[in-house]
């Protein structure tokens, strides 16, 4: 598995993101789409009931416990297109915090403003966003401000509307495209004006730190995490001997 | 100060017919005169009277009487009996100038956020459309199941003034009960999960939020510290000129008491400027509600 080239590393450090066009394709993409739709179909009634009782958000539909539903979601976590980059950037000590298998309804407003996910006091925090269907620029695409991950970027501005953010970049993409980004950076989901819900998977990682993820977080799928590398990635075993 | 959401009602009579429930038995009254006395004791000059006791024209009799009697002190919010054909009732209720808007407890919209959405199919669409045409206010207290429909309506009617009730909480099904004092109580997460479809509506310049009903949503006694972060969030998103303080009297007269509620914003938003406080405590309601009618 190949990690970043010197050029990619420099781009990552300067901009805070890397894009992998058609990172998943062919049979892998078909398998992933099928698993996504199957899981979404199985969980939708519960989501609608949760909306009605005021306990689940209508603004995004997250499939609960996706790793327990289909091995295709587990295989995404250390997928060879992006995982070597995560390992490299985290000094070979990356852990999984969780996946979000998410459908975003088309809405006249975005459900979230520009924000970083964590402060710089948190160990390096990274996300991979994978589009399951084609996403147009006005279809709820991922937006990111290149360079905003740097410690000297200052606090995230709150421009109104989203488009007032200076120097932001929108990431339309094809099904199977993936974007790796540093979550110190300012990002959002742009407004979806297409009428078509956006389907994507967001994988959340962090450079290991003691006690961040308990060893039983992924115990329910431990029988499928058989290699030492995977067991460390899923915090089933200690990162450091 | 302007109290942007109170209820008045008379004892049930031929002159003032109304529905009854556990909070409003036939012999109970919460009159305009009692309200004015309470307001004056706390330095509150004006109030928005929100219809209670039924949607029919005849059930608005006491509200209309109060608006006519005290035109400088009150404006009113009415209810609509037939959402498919609301125009006549909306015009009749606003005819004398006191009623400036209409309260909605539902949208009648698509409950699946992933389905195609066409606002023209919503049950209450004629009310929204006519309110937009006549510049009436929509007084909105939608259920959680339908809050995602509101941004579509705002997109269709971007100039319409909409006032979310009770801190923009949207009650979930089965969440409404009464507490041991007989007051409405709504069991809801704090902050409300519906916020993801509410906060982005700052984009629509006439969407406002009423800061009221803390007693019904808080899990703590007055001054309801568990709601402070949510008040801050609303201020950050909507700004003071779109927020309105209110008490929801008479449900709060015993606990925490009317006068205490005139100070609730000071405890929820202790950092605001005097200009912001002036807006929230009456300036916004004066500009957006009392300037009508």
Interface residues (C-beta under 8 A of the other chain):
Chain A: X44 X48 X51 X52 X53 X54 X55 X56 X57 X58 X59 X60 X61 X103 X105 X107 X108 X109 X110 X111 X112 X113 X158 X160 X161 X195 X197
Chain B: X111 X112 X113 X114 X116 X143 X144 X145 X147 X148 X151 X152 X154 X155 X170 X171 X172 X173 X174 X175 X188 X189 X192 X193 X194 X196 X197 X199 X200 X201 X202 X203 X236
